[in-house]
Amino acid sequence: MTTHDSTRLFDGAEMDRALARVAHEILERHGGLDDIGLVGIRTRGVPLALRLAAKFEELADRAPAVGMLDINLYRDDLSRIADHPVLKKTEIPFDVDGAKIVLFDDVLFTGRTIRSALDGLMDLGRPDWIQLAVLVDRGHRELPIRADYVGKNVPTSLDEHVEVHLDEIDGVDEVVLLKPKGGANGGGDR
């Protein structure tokens, strides 16, 4: 079992400011929320997308529809992680065909999770466009994927791991950086 040293990168207040910044950037780029829907990637992308919708409610007096996307069957490492993946529900309360979608995830690392999410969305229809928002971009892409909106860029090494803890799931809002003790291999969200 690998043990880690952890460093808190930011707390709930800083997370809230990062989400507000992302909301402002989306509103500025699009001049409003017309026909824009949010889709959170399960698990932590969903509460973050719901928080982003609440920010839009504060800033623009309306919130876009929020959907939830389960990507387990689209993962390219499925055979490595489980014999029987636990499937959760995908619920998108708007028609994906012709939609303008902001996809939200907690951590962008290699880009493989986002590739899986794009495959999942395209199986549901053909959106006009999809943009990506993430709370943390830690670098180390293996695929040509980039975020359109980033709460915070956090340079990391490959053996470090970024964990997002959310009050809705973990009982606390924080982002921590885990560094392996003694040079053991770590990892991170894919």
GINOR-V467093 format. One line per field, one symbol per residue. burial: 1 if it has 16 or more other ideal C-beta (glycine too) atoms within 10 Angstrom, else 0. A space follows every 50 residues. Layout:
# GINOR-V467093
burial: ???
This chain:
# GINOR-V467093
burial: 00010000110001100111011001100000100111111111111111 11101100000011011111110110000000000000010101010011 11111111111111111101100100100111111111010000101111 1101010001111111000000111111110000010111
